[in-house]
Amino acid sequence: MGNVGIALGGLRNYANNLHTDLAPKGIYVGHLSLGVFIKPDTPTDPKYIADAWYDMYVEKDKAEQTFPVGVTPETIVW
């Protein structure tokens, strides 16, 4: 997983830099980090993740968010 972590870290950094550069032009860029294994018919159902992305887009108040909110490596939802 080490190589995946490096790639995802790069993606996160890229999204944050895009947000910083494009926000003054009215263009929203946001990054949602998933701390779950996606499983249908559970609290980690794709529909809830889609709702979180959509909420970020509508609100446009955060460049970065986690799903579930506040998840850390110690609290990943298996």
VMD Tcl script that draws the C-alpha trace (Angstrom):
set ca {
  {0.00 0.00 0.00}
  {3.00 2.32 0.27}
  {3.03 3.15 -3.43}
  {-0.70 3.78 -3.45}
  {-0.31 6.13 -0.49}
  {2.28 8.19 -2.35}
  {0.07 8.46 -5.43}
  {-2.99 9.42 -3.41}
  {-0.96 11.98 -1.47}
  {0.05 13.52 -4.80}
  {-3.58 13.61 -5.95}
  {-4.64 15.29 -2.71}
  {-1.89 17.89 -3.03}
  {-2.79 18.52 -6.68}
  {-6.48 19.03 -5.81}
  {-5.59 21.44 -3.00}
  {-3.29 23.43 -5.29}
  {-5.99 23.58 -7.98}
  {-8.45 24.85 -5.36}
  {-6.05 27.57 -4.27}
  {-5.36 28.68 -7.85}
  {-8.89 28.42 -9.26}
  {-11.10 29.57 -6.36}
  {-10.49 33.27 -7.12}
  {-11.82 32.60 -10.65}
  {-15.02 31.06 -9.28}
  {-14.02 27.48 -10.11}
  {-14.50 24.96 -7.31}
  {-12.14 22.04 -6.78}
  {-12.63 19.77 -3.79}
  {-11.14 16.51 -2.52}
  {-13.06 13.90 -0.52}
  {-10.84 11.36 1.26}
  {-12.59 8.05 1.88}
  {-11.80 6.22 5.10}
  {-14.11 3.29 4.41}
  {-14.51 0.10 2.50}
  {-17.50 0.71 0.27}
  {-20.34 -1.74 0.97}
  {-23.92 -1.52 -0.32}
  {-26.72 -1.27 2.23}
  {-24.43 -0.09 5.04}
  {-23.41 3.37 6.31}
  {-20.63 3.17 3.68}
  {-23.05 2.67 0.78}
  {-22.03 4.51 -2.41}
  {-25.17 6.66 -2.22}
  {-23.94 8.23 1.02}
  {-20.52 8.89 -0.48}
  {-22.19 10.48 -3.52}
  {-24.25 12.65 -1.18}
  {-21.05 13.80 0.58}
  {-19.45 14.76 -2.74}
  {-22.58 16.54 -3.87}
  {-22.82 18.45 -0.58}
  {-19.22 19.59 -0.99}
  {-20.00 20.81 -4.50}
  {-23.17 22.65 -3.48}
  {-21.70 24.26 -0.36}
  {-18.24 25.00 -1.87}
  {-17.00 25.93 1.60}
  {-14.21 23.34 1.95}
  {-11.36 22.33 -0.31}
  {-11.03 19.04 1.53}
  {-13.26 16.74 3.56}
  {-13.20 13.19 4.86}
  {-15.87 10.51 4.70}
  {-17.04 9.78 7.24}
  {-16.37 13.23 8.69}
  {-13.43 13.14 11.07}
  {-12.15 9.70 10.06}
  {-8.47 9.03 10.85}
  {-6.21 6.07 10.05}
  {-7.16 4.68 13.46}
  {-10.90 4.98 12.82}
  {-11.20 3.69 9.24}
  {-14.52 1.90 8.77}
  {-13.77 -1.70 7.81}
}
mol new
graphics top color blue
foreach p $ca { graphics top sphere $p radius 0.5 }
foreach p [lrange $ca 0 end-1] q [lrange $ca 1 end] { graphics top cylinder $p $q radius 0.2 }
display resetview
